[in-house]
Amino acid sequence: MRLKHIFPLSGYQDSSYRMTPALMRARARYQRNNTITGISVALVIGSIYYFAATAVGVDDFGDVPIPPLDEKTIEELKLEQKSIELVELERKKRLEAAMSKFK
């Protein structure tokens, strides 16, 4: 199907769907204000992101009490960590074996 059947041409487009000089003249009035608005919005968003990233970096959780753990819970956590490490090691071995086939 031809493109011109899907998107009909407007009075501001030539046959290759590019802007005509009339459209460029009509948009020229707004280009400066749109640029200033875009830069302003980007600066506000960037400053909010920067503030949030730096505010999180200075948090100190030293005053938050950590409840004591009994020996059974500590052993369960150690076993869980060991199983995670074993799974990760197995995944790494499979990946290395698969990569060695391509060498």
Contact map, one row per residue, 1 for C-alpha under 8 A:
1110100000000000000000000000000000000000000000000000000000000000000000000000000000000000000000000000000
1111110000000000000000000000000000000000000000000000000000000000000000000000000000000000000000000000000
1111111000000000000000000000000000000000000000000000000000000000000000000000000000000000000000000000000
0111111110000000000000000000000000000000000000000000000000000000000000000000000000000000000000000000000
1111111100000000000000000000000000000000000000000000000000000000000000000000000000000000000000000000000
0111111100000000000000000000000000000000000000000000000000000000000000000000000000000000000000000000000
0011111110000000000000000000000000000000000000000000000000000000000000000000000000000000000000000000000
0001111111000000000000000000000000000000000000000000000000000000000000000000000000000000000000000000000
0001001111111110100000000000000000000000000000000000000000000000000000000000000000000000000000000000000
0000000111111000000000000000000000000000000000000000000000000000000000000000000000000000000000000000000
0000000011111100000000000000000000000000000000000000000000000000000000000000000000000000000000000000000
0000000011111100001101100000000000000000000000000000000000000000000000000000000000000000000000000000000
0000000011111111111100100000000000000000000000000000000000000000000000000000000000000000000000000000000
0000000010111111111100000000000000000000000000000000000000000000000000000000000000000000000000000000000
0000000010001111110000000000000000000000000000000000000000000000000000000000000000000000000000000000000
0000000000001111110000000000000000000000000000000000000000000000000000000000000000000000000000000000000
0000000010001111111000000000000000000000000000000000000000000000000000000000000000000000000000000000000
0000000000001111111100000000000000000000000000000000000000000000000000000000000000000000000000000000000
0000000000011100111111110000000000000000000000000000000000000000000000000000000000000000000000000000000
0000000000011100011111110000000000000000000000000000000000000000000000000000000000000000000000000000000
0000000000000000001111111000000000000000000000000000000000000000000000000000000000000000000000000000000
0000000000010000001111111100000000000000000000000000000000000000000000000000000000000000000000000000000
0000000000011000001111111110000000000000000000000000000000000000000000000000000000000000000000000000000
0000000000000000001111111111000000000000000000000000000000000000000000000000000000000000000000000000000
0000000000000000000011111111100000000000000000000000000000000000000000000000000000000000000000000000000
0000000000000000000001111111100000000000000000000000000000000000000000000000000000000000000000000000000
0000000000000000000000111111111000000000000000000000000000000000000000000000000000000000000000000000000
0000000000000000000000011111111100000000000000000000000000000000000000000000000000000000000000000000000
0000000000000000000000001111111100000000000000000000000000000000000000000000000000000000000000000000000
0000000000000000000000000011111111000000000000000000000000000000000000000000000000000000000000000000000
0000000000000000000000000011111111100000000000000000000000000000000000000000000000000000000000000000000
0000000000000000000000000001111111110000000000000000000000000000000000000000000000000000000000000000000
0000000000000000000000000000011111111000000000000000000000000000000000000000000000000000000000000000000
0000000000000000000000000000011111111100000000000000000000000000000000000000000000000000000000000000000
0000000000000000000000000000001111111110000000000000000000000000000000000000000000000000000000000000000
0000000000000000000000000000000111111111000000000000000000000000000000000000000000000000000000000000000
0000000000000000000000000000000011111111100000000000000000000000000000000000000000000000000000000000000
0000000000000000000000000000000001111111110000000000000000000000000000000000000000000000000000000000000
0000000000000000000000000000000000111111111000000000000000000000000000000000000000000000000000000000000
0000000000000000000000000000000000011111111100000000000000000000000000000000000000000000000000000000000
0000000000000000000000000000000000001111111110000000000000000000000000000000000000000000000000000000000
0000000000000000000000000000000000000111111111000000000000000000000000000000000000000000000000000000000
0000000000000000000000000000000000000011111111100000000000000000000000000000000000000000000000000000000
0000000000000000000000000000000000000001111111110000000000000000000000000000000000000000000000000000000
0000000000000000000000000000000000000000111111111000000000000000000000000000000000000000000000000000000
0000000000000000000000000000000000000000011111111100000000000000000000000000000000000000000000000000000
0000000000000000000000000000000000000000001111111110000000000000000000000000000000000000000000000000000
0000000000000000000000000000000000000000000111111111000000000000000000000000000000000000000000000000000
0000000000000000000000000000000000000000000011111111100000000000000000000000000000000000000000000000000
0000000000000000000000000000000000000000000001111111110000000000000000000000000000000000000000000000000
0000000000000000000000000000000000000000000000111111111000000000000000000000000000000000000000000000000
0000000000000000000000000000000000000000000000011111111100000000000000000000000000000000000000000000000
0000000000000000000000000000000000000000000000001111111110000000000000000000000000000000000000000000000
0000000000000000000000000000000000000000000000000111111111000000000000000000000000000000000000000000000
0000000000000000000000000000000000000000000000000011111111100000000000000000000000000000000000000000000
0000000000000000000000000000000000000000000000000001111111100000000000000000000000000000000000000000000
0000000000000000000000000000000000000000000000000000111111100000000000000000000000000000000000000000000
0000000000000000000000000000000000000000000000000000011111110000000000000000000000000000000000000000000
0000000000000000000000000000000000000000000000000000001111111000000000000000000000000000000000000000000
0000000000000000000000000000000000000000000000000000000001111110000000000000000000000000000000000000000
0000000000000000000000000000000000000000000000000000000000111111000000000000000000000000000000000000000
0000000000000000000000000000000000000000000000000000000000011111100000000000000000000000000000000000000
0000000000000000000000000000000000000000000000000000000000011111100000000000000000000000000000000000000
0000000000000000000000000000000000000000000000000000000000001111110000000000000000000000000000000000000
0000000000000000000000000000000000000000000000000000000000000111111000000000000000000000000000000000000
0000000000000000000000000000000000000000000000000000000000000001111100000000000000000000000000000000000
0000000000000000000000000000000000000000000000000000000000000000111110000000000000000000000000000000000
0000000000000000000000000000000000000000000000000000000000000000011111000000000000000000000000000000000
0000000000000000000000000000000000000000000000000000000000000000001111101100000000000000000000000000000
0000000000000000000000000000000000000000000000000000000000000000000111111100000000000000000000000000000
0000000000000000000000000000000000000000000000000000000000000000000011111110000000000000000000000000000
0000000000000000000000000000000000000000000000000000000000000000000001111111000000000000000000000000000
0000000000000000000000000000000000000000000000000000000000000000000011111111100000000000000000000000000
0000000000000000000000000000000000000000000000000000000000000000000011111111110000000000000000000000000
0000000000000000000000000000000000000000000000000000000000000000000000111111111000000000000000000000000
0000000000000000000000000000000000000000000000000000000000000000000000011111111100000000000000000000000
0000000000000000000000000000000000000000000000000000000000000000000000001111111110000000000000000000000
0000000000000000000000000000000000000000000000000000000000000000000000000111111111000000000000000000000
0000000000000000000000000000000000000000000000000000000000000000000000000011111111100000000000000000000
0000000000000000000000000000000000000000000000000000000000000000000000000001111111110000000000000000000
0000000000000000000000000000000000000000000000000000000000000000000000000000111111111000000000000000000
0000000000000000000000000000000000000000000000000000000000000000000000000000011111111100000000000000000
0000000000000000000000000000000000000000000000000000000000000000000000000000001111111110000000000000000
0000000000000000000000000000000000000000000000000000000000000000000000000000000111111111000000000000000
0000000000000000000000000000000000000000000000000000000000000000000000000000000011111111100000000000000
0000000000000000000000000000000000000000000000000000000000000000000000000000000001111111110000000000000
0000000000000000000000000000000000000000000000000000000000000000000000000000000000111111111000000000000
0000000000000000000000000000000000000000000000000000000000000000000000000000000000011111111100000000000
0000000000000000000000000000000000000000000000000000000000000000000000000000000000001111111110000000000
0000000000000000000000000000000000000000000000000000000000000000000000000000000000000111111111000000000
0000000000000000000000000000000000000000000000000000000000000000000000000000000000000011111111100000000
0000000000000000000000000000000000000000000000000000000000000000000000000000000000000001111111110000000
0000000000000000000000000000000000000000000000000000000000000000000000000000000000000000111111111000000
0000000000000000000000000000000000000000000000000000000000000000000000000000000000000000011111111100000
0000000000000000000000000000000000000000000000000000000000000000000000000000000000000000001111111110000
0000000000000000000000000000000000000000000000000000000000000000000000000000000000000000000111111111000
0000000000000000000000000000000000000000000000000000000000000000000000000000000000000000000011111111100
0000000000000000000000000000000000000000000000000000000000000000000000000000000000000000000001111111110
0000000000000000000000000000000000000000000000000000000000000000000000000000000000000000000000111111111
0000000000000000000000000000000000000000000000000000000000000000000000000000000000000000000000011111111
0000000000000000000000000000000000000000000000000000000000000000000000000000000000000000000000001111111
0000000000000000000000000000000000000000000000000000000000000000000000000000000000000000000000000111111
0000000000000000000000000000000000000000000000000000000000000000000000000000000000000000000000000011111
